[in-house]
Amino acid sequence: MQPVAFSLEFRGYSTALSPGVVTARASAPGGQLTRNGGEALLERRLTFLNETSFEEGGTISFGDGNALRFRSVGLGTIGPSPQAGLRQGTAACVIDGGSGLFAGAAGRIVSNFLISADGELTDHQLGLVFLDTTKEEA
C-alpha cells in the first residue's frame, strides 16, 4: 500500500432534504489527484442525531472514474462559529474504498467546514489515502 496525502478546499452548497438530513455538493481544484488539473467533486449526506451531532457518508470524485467513498467515524459535531451567520463543523472519516485508481483504497479524512445561513459551504479536507499498488504490478 502506498500512502498519498491530500489537502483540498471544497466550495459549494448544502441543502436540507428533510428534517435532520442535509446533502452537500462542492468542488475543489483536484491537484495531483486529478488529471489535467481537473476538479474534485464532493458529494455527501449528513444525518443529524440532534442539533450538534451528525453522521455522514459520501464520495469524492476525481474524474475518469476515480473516486473515494467515505463515512464518519464516531459523530461529527457542528455549532456556532465565532463569525456571526456561520456554523462550524468537524468530522473524522474512514475511507471505505473507491473506484478506478482508488479501488481498494483505505485511510482517513478529516473535515473542518463552515456553512452559512443560506447554505454556502466551505470545507477544508485533509486526507491520508493508502492506495493498493499491487494491482499496478500485476
C-alpha positions in Angstrom: 0.0 0.0 0.0 1.3 3.4 -1.0 0.3 6.5 1.2 -0.8 9.6 -0.6 -1.7 12.8 1.4 -4.0 15.5 0.1 -5.4 18.8 1.3 -8.4 20.2 -0.6 -10.7 23.2 -0.1 -14.1 22.5 -1.4 -16.7 25.2 -2.1 -20.3 24.7 -2.8 -23.7 24.4 -1.2 -25.7 22.3 1.3 -29.4 21.6 1.0 -31.9 20.3 3.6 -33.6 17.2 2.2 -35.8 16.5 5.1 -35.8 17.3 8.8 -32.4 16.2 10.1 -30.9 15.3 6.7 -28.6 17.6 4.7 -26.8 16.9 1.4 -23.9 18.9 0.1 -22.1 19.3 -3.2 -18.9 21.2 -3.6 -15.9 21.3 -5.9 -12.2 21.9 -5.4 -9.1 22.1 -7.7 -8.0 18.4 -7.6 -4.3 19.0 -7.6 -2.2 15.9 -8.0 -5.2 13.6 -7.6 -6.8 14.6 -10.9 -5.6 14.5 -14.5 -5.0 17.7 -16.4 -5.7 19.9 -13.4 -9.3 18.9 -13.2 -11.7 19.5 -10.3 -12.6 17.1 -7.4 -16.3 16.8 -6.7 -17.5 16.2 -3.1 -21.0 14.8 -2.5 -22.1 13.9 1.0 -25.1 13.3 3.2 -25.2 14.4 6.8 -27.8 12.8 9.1 -28.3 14.8 12.3 -28.9 12.9 15.5 -29.6 16.2 17.4 -28.8 19.9 16.8 -25.0 19.4 17.2 -24.2 15.8 16.2 -24.3 14.0 12.9 -23.1 11.0 10.9 -22.1 11.3 7.3 -21.2 9.4 4.2 -20.2 10.4 0.7 -17.8 10.3 -2.2 -15.1 12.4 -3.6 -14.8 12.0 -7.4 -11.6 12.9 -9.2 -12.8 12.3 -12.8 -12.1 9.4 -15.2 -14.0 7.0 -12.9 -11.6 7.6 -10.0 -13.5 8.2 -6.7 -13.2 7.6 -2.9 -16.0 6.5 -0.6 -16.0 7.6 3.0 -18.1 7.5 6.1 -17.8 9.2 9.5 -16.0 7.5 12.4 -18.0 8.4 15.5 -20.0 11.5 15.5 -19.3 14.8 13.7 -20.1 18.0 15.5 -21.4 21.3 14.4 -22.1 24.5 16.3 -21.9 28.3 16.1 -18.8 29.9 14.6 -17.0 32.9 16.2 -18.2 34.7 13.0 -21.8 35.7 13.0 -24.0 33.9 10.4 -21.8 30.8 10.2 -21.8 27.4 11.7 -18.6 25.4 12.0 -18.4 21.7 11.9 -15.8 18.9 12.1 -15.8 15.2 11.3 -13.3 12.4 11.1 -14.0 9.8 8.3 -12.7 6.4 7.3 -12.2 5.6 3.6 -14.3 2.6 2.5 -12.5 2.0 -0.8 -13.4 3.5 -4.1 -13.2 3.1 -7.8 -10.6 3.4 -10.6 -7.2 4.3 -9.1 -8.9 4.3 -5.6 -10.2 0.7 -5.8 -9.1 -1.0 -2.6 -8.1 2.3 -1.0 -8.0 2.8 2.8 -7.2 5.6 5.1 -8.7 8.6 6.9 -10.1 12.1 6.0 -10.7 14.9 8.5 -13.1 17.7 7.6 -13.3 21.2 9.1 -16.2 23.2 7.4 -18.3 26.3 7.5 -21.9 26.6 6.5 -23.6 30.0 6.1 -27.3 30.7 6.8 -28.1 30.4 3.1 -26.3 27.0 2.7 -22.9 28.2 1.3 -20.3 25.6 2.2 -16.5 25.8 2.6 -14.9 22.5 3.6 -11.2 22.0 4.3 -10.3 18.4 4.0 -7.1 16.7 4.9 -6.7 13.1 3.9 -4.2 10.3 4.0 -5.1 7.6 1.5 -3.4 4.3 1.2 -3.5 3.0 -2.4 -3.4 -0.6 -3.4 -0.2 -0.7 -5.6 -0.3 -4.5 -6.1 -2.9 -4.1 -8.9 -0.3 -2.0 -10.9 2.3 -4.7 -10.5 0.0 -7.5 -11.8 
